[in-house]
Amino acid sequence: MIDELRRLLGDSGVLTDRADMAPFCTDWKNTSHGAAACVLRPKSTIEVAAIMRLCHQAGVPIVPQGGNTSMAAGAIPDASGGQVVLSLSRMNAIRAVDPVGMTIELEAGCILATAKAAALEHGRLLPISFGAEGSAQIGGVVSTNAGGVNVLRYGMTRQMVLGLEVVGADGTVLSGVRHLRKDNAGYDWKQIFIGSEGTLGIVTAAVLRLLPKPRYVVTALLSVPDPQHGLALLKLMQDELGDAISAFELISGFSFGLVEKHFGAKAPVVGDGWFVLLEASASVVGLREGVEAGLEKALTEGIATDGVIAESESQTRAIWALREQITEAELKEGRSLKHDVSVPIPSLPAFLQDATSALATSFPLAKVNAFGHAGDGNVHFNVLVPSDVGAREINRVVHDVVAAHGGSISAEHGIGSYRVAELAHYRSGPELEFARHIKRSLDPLGLMNPGKVLAPWD
Ligand SMILES: Cc1cc2nc3c(=O)[nH]c(=O)nc-3n(C[C@H](O)[C@H](O)[C@H](O)COP(=O)(O)OP(=O)(O)OC[C@H]3O[C@@H](n4cnc5c(N)ncnc54)[C@H](O)[C@@H]3O)c2cc1C
């Protein structure tokens, strides 16, 4: 089969050397390691379809991989050495940018930051934004239904996808690269593949919606005594600015403490409780005045205790760097167990309090690093623990509190291989059975990213 694949893809399209394959078999945190039979690097949809046909005939499992920035070890093969990694990185063309129809058509391997830059050249905005956008690829972004810091205003990736091209488990090509805002002609099948984490098919191209690039962007950092005041600030700013708020990040003092410790960067506001990073954007004048008025009100009413508005591009970058360095600072600090959870927005303060005290009772040495997209009810509730503390026990304590508040155990990072057992525990039986039904229909041999999202079944 390897010989046949080499004839199909050329020598550079098939990696079998252990050292060459190593980066494709380890996640970015260097905590999950697998082994692959080979790594395939096709250059076209036709090649992807041929690979899928071959693997289908031979019964070989496929692990699709984009930028390999998954937070849930979703793109790594298992340890058997019998799975094939299908990397989309060489399919990275920007096929078209349409500033009038406000769409962009991209191959799956195009890096998100490259796609955003291409849109900006035409005065258009692709608003999907998160820390790994310099490595994450469009196929991975679509397949994880990525969120990020602009969801509050623009929605998740799903809201941006107008069309998809997908190669199914048996090599069938579904060509839906349509640039349409309206298309109610039958079932909207692309929705099944968005967020399916490579378990149903290979995304080879996507058409994404663009927006006008806002002329004005105002970034502010504020300190608030606690998450309850953080939500009061969200409400006040929404009243003041309407839907101009594009990001509203709630960050604990502990998180910024880690950034200061490992990167030497200090928040430019006074406060030892919580912080809010707020960004507003619009093309009409008066945005800055609106943010200033909101800030003044928040300070007068005691909702916020201090605040700054960035005066320059470099100050804006410095404020965002504080937020973006949290994940890496946490990695430097030591072992952490990540919980990317969501609860209904008003329940966020109670969730934070309940989960923190539940942990303090059961695991007194645990330290909570909480930060995230509070405007979406999404918090990264990460727990720093010594190596002898069991991950499963900590996960259960946190996720039980999530469930008690009607939340989700994965707000935006997906299930991957990390959360398979947790999904089976917290999702209802009929919902799981429905998911298995979809999987069986589209991947009857169970060859697409096995062991991710759903546990394998007989
Ligand atoms: C520092 C950092 C910050 C992050 N912040 C956020 C955040 O704020 N919000 C957020 O949602 N995520 C975040 N992530 C997680 C991650 O970046 C996203 O999930 C991203 O969308 C993954 O893209 P990728 O190309 O790296 O996919 P990969 O990691 O390569 O793959 C992710 C999943 O998609 C599947 N897949 C990849 N490509 C394809 C394809 N073409 N067809 C079918 N399946 C495919 C893989 O099998 C895997 O299951 C962050 C990650 C890091 C490292």
Ligand as a Chemical Component Dictionary entry (heavy atoms), coordinates in Angstrom:
data_LIG
# 
_chem_comp.id                   LIG 
_chem_comp.type                 NON-POLYMER 
_chem_comp.pdbx_formal_charge   0 
_chem_comp.three_letter_code    LIG 
# 
loop_
_chem_comp_atom.comp_id 
_chem_comp_atom.atom_id 
_chem_comp_atom.alt_atom_id 
_chem_comp_atom.type_symbol 
_chem_comp_atom.charge 
_chem_comp_atom.model_Cartn_x 
_chem_comp_atom.model_Cartn_y 
_chem_comp_atom.model_Cartn_z 
_chem_comp_atom.pdbx_ordinal 
LIG C1  C1  C 0 -2.369  28.613 22.327 1  
LIG C2  C2  C 0 -3.662  28.028 21.838 2  
LIG C3  C3  C 0 -4.835  28.763 21.969 3  
LIG C4  C4  C 0 -6.051  28.226 21.499 4  
LIG N1  N1  N 0 -7.174  28.978 21.655 5  
LIG C5  C5  C 0 -8.343  28.478 21.191 6  
LIG C6  C6  C 0 -9.541  29.255 21.326 7  
LIG O1  O1  O 0 -9.549  30.347 21.889 8  
LIG N2  N2  N 0 -10.684 28.734 20.828 9  
LIG C7  C7  C 0 -10.711 27.495 20.214 10 
LIG O2  O2  O 0 -11.783 27.070 19.774 11 
LIG N3  N3  N 0 -9.598  26.744 20.095 12 
LIG C8  C8  C 0 -8.425  27.196 20.571 13 
LIG N4  N4  N 0 -7.306  26.430 20.467 14 
LIG C9  C9  C 0 -7.399  25.059 19.931 15 
LIG C10 C10 C 0 -7.035  24.907 18.452 16 
LIG O3  O3  O 0 -6.158  25.884 18.029 17 
LIG C11 C11 C 0 -8.241  24.930 17.572 18 
LIG O4  O4  O 0 -9.041  23.833 17.897 19 
LIG C12 C12 C 0 -7.935  24.892 16.057 20 
LIG O5  O5  O 0 -9.162  25.122 15.406 21 
LIG C13 C13 C 0 -7.353  23.589 15.552 22 
LIG O6  O6  O 0 -6.876  23.762 14.218 23 
LIG P1  P1  P 0 -5.694  22.856 13.655 24 
LIG O7  O7  O 0 -5.535  23.125 12.204 25 
LIG O8  O8  O 0 -4.473  22.988 14.478 26 
LIG O9  O9  O 0 -6.327  21.403 13.826 27 
LIG P2  P2  P 0 -5.634  20.082 14.382 28 
LIG O10 O10 O 0 -5.171  20.284 15.778 29 
LIG O11 O11 O 0 -4.651  19.584 13.422 30 
LIG O12 O12 O 0 -6.904  19.116 14.383 31 
LIG C14 C14 C 0 -7.988  19.349 15.246 32 
LIG C15 C15 C 0 -9.089  18.303 14.938 33 
LIG O13 O13 O 0 -9.614  18.515 13.639 34 
LIG C16 C16 C 0 -9.363  17.379 12.785 35 
LIG N5  N5  N 0 -8.953  17.918 11.482 36 
LIG C17 C17 C 0 -7.923  18.752 11.204 37 
LIG N6  N6  N 0 -7.936  19.082 9.904  38 
LIG C18 C18 C 0 -8.996  18.433 9.348  39 
LIG C19 C19 C 0 -9.540  18.370 8.035  40 
LIG N7  N7  N 0 -9.009  19.055 7.023  41 
LIG N8  N8  N 0 -10.629 17.591 7.835  42 
LIG C20 C20 C 0 -11.185 16.876 8.840  43 
LIG N9  N9  N 0 -10.714 16.908 10.097 44 
LIG C21 C21 C 0 -9.639  17.697 10.350 45 
LIG C22 C22 C 0 -8.274  16.580 13.480 46 
LIG O14 O14 O 0 -8.385  15.207 13.187 47 
LIG C23 C23 C 0 -8.578  16.874 14.942 48 
LIG O15 O15 O 0 -9.606  16.054 15.404 49 
LIG C24 C24 C 0 -6.082  26.928 20.921 50 
LIG C25 C25 C 0 -4.897  26.191 20.796 51 
LIG C26 C26 C 0 -3.704  26.728 21.247 52 
LIG C27 C27 C 0 -2.447  25.919 21.084 53 
# 
loop_
_chem_comp_bond.comp_id 
_chem_comp_bond.atom_id_1 
_chem_comp_bond.atom_id_2 
_chem_comp_bond.value_order 
_chem_comp_bond.pdbx_ordinal 
LIG C1  C2  SING 1  
LIG C2  C3  SING 2  
LIG C2  C26 DOUB 3  
LIG C3  C4  DOUB 4  
LIG C4  N1  SING 5  
LIG C4  C24 SING 6  
LIG N1  C5  DOUB 7  
LIG C5  C6  SING 8  
LIG C5  C8  SING 9  
LIG C6  O1  DOUB 10 
LIG C6  N2  SING 11 
LIG N2  C7  SING 12 
LIG C7  O2  DOUB 13 
LIG C7  N3  SING 14 
LIG N3  C8  DOUB 15 
LIG C8  N4  SING 16 
LIG N4  C9  SING 17 
LIG N4  C24 SING 18 
LIG C9  C10 SING 19 
LIG C10 O3  SING 20 
LIG C10 C11 SING 21 
LIG C11 O4  SING 22 
LIG C11 C12 SING 23 
LIG C12 O5  SING 24 
LIG C12 C13 SING 25 
LIG C13 O6  SING 26 
LIG O6  P1  SING 27 
LIG P1  O7  DOUB 28 
LIG P1  O8  SING 29 
LIG P1  O9  SING 30 
LIG O9  P2  SING 31 
LIG P2  O10 DOUB 32 
LIG P2  O11 SING 33 
LIG P2  O12 SING 34 
LIG O12 C14 SING 35 
LIG C14 C15 SING 36 
LIG C15 O13 SING 37 
LIG C15 C23 SING 38 
LIG O13 C16 SING 39 
LIG C16 N5  SING 40 
LIG C16 C22 SING 41 
LIG N5  C17 SING 42 
LIG N5  C21 SING 43 
LIG C17 N6  DOUB 44 
LIG N6  C18 SING 45 
LIG C18 C19 SING 46 
LIG C18 C21 DOUB 47 
LIG C19 N7  SING 48 
LIG C19 N8  DOUB 49 
LIG N8  C20 SING 50 
LIG C20 N9  DOUB 51 
LIG N9  C21 SING 52 
LIG C22 O14 SING 53 
LIG C22 C23 SING 54 
LIG C23 O15 SING 55 
LIG C24 C25 DOUB 56 
LIG C25 C26 SING 57 
LIG C26 C27 SING 58 
# 
